[in-house]
C-alpha cells in the first residue's frame, strides 16, 4: 500500500466512502481529500457494504468509483493509522482481510465498474482502480506501485491482478521500478483505457457512464458475469450460469424493445425486464 504523497497536510484519519445512486448510476466516492483520499481501515471495511447496497438495486446499471476533490483518486493506504491498526501480526492480518474483502467485492460486482481517476493513484488506490473493469483518467493523473521503495511485499492476488490487467512485462516494470507513470504512458501500458484533458474530464466521464447506463441492464449483467467466469482461477468457468443470464436477455421485454427501437430508428427505453 502506498504512503500518502509527501507534503500533504496532516490531519486526523477519518475518511469515508460515500454512495450516491441516481439515473441508473451508483457513484462511490473515496472521501478524505486532505490526505489525498488515503484509505483508512474503516474505509476499507465499509466498501463491501457500499458496493453490495449499490448492486442490489435493480435500477443500477453501472458503478463509478472516484476520489473526492481534484488532487487524487487515492494515494493508497493511510499509513498514519498503522501504529494503531497494524501494530502487530494479528492486526496486520485483520487489516489485510479487510482490504481483500473490499477488492473482492469490487472485482466481483455484477455490473460494469468504471474508475474515474484524477491526480494521484498510488498503491492501494491503484489496486482499487485495477479492480474496476475500465479506467478513465485526466491528463494529470499519476500512477505508481511503490512497494519496492518501501520494502513491503505485494500478495499474490494483487500481483495476479496487475498481470491480468497489463500483461507480465508491463506489470514487471511497474512493480520492479516503483516509478511514477504519467497518464499518457498509463494508456499505452493498458492501465487506463482513455485519457481526457483535465477541464473536460468530468464531462467525458459522465458521457461515458451515461452511454453504459443507457444500455440493456440484463445484457450488461450477462456480459459482466461472462467476463468474471472467463477470469476465474479457482475452478472451471460456470458456463451454465452465463447461459441462464443470456437466456433471460432473449426472454425479456427489453429484447423486444431493442429490436423495435432499432427498426424504428429511435433510442430504446430499457427497463431491465
N, C-alpha and C positions, 0 to 999 in steps of 0.2 A: 504494500500500500504506500501511497505517496505522502511525503511531508507537504504541508502547506507551503506555498511559494514564499521564499524569504522576503521579508519586508512587509508582509500583510499585517494589518492591525491586530493586536492581541485582545481578545475578549473571552469571556467565559463560554465554554461549549454549551450549545443549546439549540442546535438547528432542528428543523422539522422537514417532513416530506409532505407537501401539500397535494391535494387531489381535487380536481375540478372536472366535472363531466357536463358537456353541452354539445348539441349538434352532432351526436354520434362519435364525439372525440373525447377521450379521457386524457387529461393533462396531469402528469406527475411532475412536481417541481421540487428539486433538491434545494432547500432554502436555508442557507447560512452564508449569505453573500459577503459578510465582513471577514469570513475565513475562507473565502473562495469556494464556498459550498462544500467544504470538507465534511466527510461523513462521520457523524458520531455513532456510538454503539446504538443509541436509541433510534437513530435514523435507519441504520441497517435493519434493526428489529421491526420497524414499522413498515418497511417496504412490502413484505409478503401480504400483509393485511390490506394495504392500499391497492396493490395490484389485484388481489383476489376480489376486492369490492368492485373495482373498475370492470373487470372482465366478466363478473357475474351479471352485470347489467346487459340484457339482450340488445339494448339500443347502442351499445358501444361497438364501433367498427374499427377503431384504431387507437392505439395507446402511444402518446407522445411523452417522452422524458426530456426534461430540460433543467438547467440550473437557473436560480434566481439572479437577476441582475445581468450585466453585460461583461463582467470580468472573467467568469469561469462557468464551465459546465460542472466540474468538480475537481478539486485538487487532490482527491483521494481520501484516505482515512484521516481523521482529526487526531493527530498524534499527541496533541496537548492533553488528552484524557488518558493516554496509555498508562500513566503511572497509577491510575485508579481502576481501569477496566482491563488492563493486560499486564498486571503486576506479577503474576505467577503463571505456572503452566496450566492450572485449571482455568484461570480467567482467559488465558490465550486461547485455549480450546473452545471455550464458550463463545468467545469473540468470533473465531473462525466459523463456528457453526451458524452464527447469525449472518455473517457475510455469505456463506454458502446457501442458506435458505433464501436470502434476498436475490442472489444471482440466479438461483434455480427458478424462483418464481417469475423472474423477468424472462429468462430463456424459454420457459415453457408456457408463457402466456398464449392463450388460444387465438388471439387476434394479432394482426400486424403491429409491430412495435417500431417506433422511429425515435432516434436520439437527435435532438437539436442542440448543436454544440457551438457555444461562443467561448472564446478565450481559452483558459487553462483546462486541459483534460488529461490528468496525470493519474498513474497508478490505479487505485480502486475506482476512480472516476472513469478512466479509460476501460476498465473491466466492465463497468455498468453499460457504457456505450456499446461495447462489443457484444453484450448480451442482447442488444436490440437487433432486429432484422436489418435495419437500414440506419445510416448515419448521415446527417447533413451538417455542414459546418459553415461558419462565416470565414472570410479570408484571413482573419487574425487569429484563428484558433491554433493552439499548440498542443502537441501530443507527446507523452513520454511514459515509459515504464522504468522508473528509476531504481529498481531493486538492486542492481549491480553497483550503484553508487552508495547504497545504504547498508549493504551487507545482509539484506534479508532474502529469503527464498520464496519463489512463487510455486504454489502447489500444482499438481498435475492437472486438475480441472481447468485452471486459468491458462496454463501453457497450451493445453489442447485447444481451448477456445481461440487463443491468438493464432495458432497454426491453422485451424479451420477457417478463420476469417481472412487471413492474409497469405497463407502458404508458408512453407517451412523456412525459406530463405529470408523473406521479409520479417517473419517472426524472430528469427535468429538475430537479425540486425537490430530490431527494436529491443530485444531482451539482453543481448550481449553488450551493446554500446551504451545503453541507457541515455542516448542522446535525445535532444528535443527535435521533433519533426514538425515542419510547417504544414499548413492546411493543404497547399498545392501538392507537397510530397505525400501527404497522407492520402490524397486522392489517387496518386499514382501507385501507392502501395496497397490500395484496397481498404484502407482504414475507414475512409468516408466515400460515399457514392456521389456526392455533389457538394461543390463549394460555391458560395454566393458572397458578393460584396456585403460588408457589414451593414450599410444603411438599408439594403434591400432584403436582408436575411429573414426578418420576421415575416415579411410578405411571401417570400419563397417558401418558407416552412408551412405557412397557413394554406397556401395554394396547393402544396403537395399533399398534406394530410387531408385537405378537403377533397382532393381528387380520389384518394383512397376511400374516404368515408362515403363518397357518392356511389361506390360500387356495391354489388350484391353482398350482404353480410354473410350469407351461408356459403357463398363461393370463397370469400376471404378466409373463413374459418376452416373450410375444407383444404384450401391451399396451404394454410399455416400448419395444419395437422400433418399433411403430407411432407412438408419440409422438416418438421420435427422428427417424423419417423425416418426420413432419409438420413438424418444425422445421428440416429440412436447408436450408442456404443455399448448398451447393456443387454443386448439381445437382438433377435430379428425384428425387422420392422413390422408393425401391426397394420398390415395392408387391409385387413377386413375393416378396421376402424375408419380408415381413409375411404374405403369403398362405400361404407354406410353414409358418410358425410356427403360424398359425391352423389349418391342416390337421392339423398334428401334435397340436394340442389335441383335435380331434374324433376322431382315431385313437387316442387314449391310453386307458389303463386308468383314468386319473383322471376322464375324461369319464363313463365308465360308473359310477364310484364316486360322482361328484357327483350324477348322476341317481338312483342308488339311495338315497343319503343323503337327498335331497330327498323322495323318495316315502315313505321310512321315518321321516321327521321326526327325523333324527339328525345329529350332526356328521360331516362327511366326513373320511376319512383319506387325504389325498392323498400320493402317493409321487413325483410328478414323472416318471411313466412312462405 
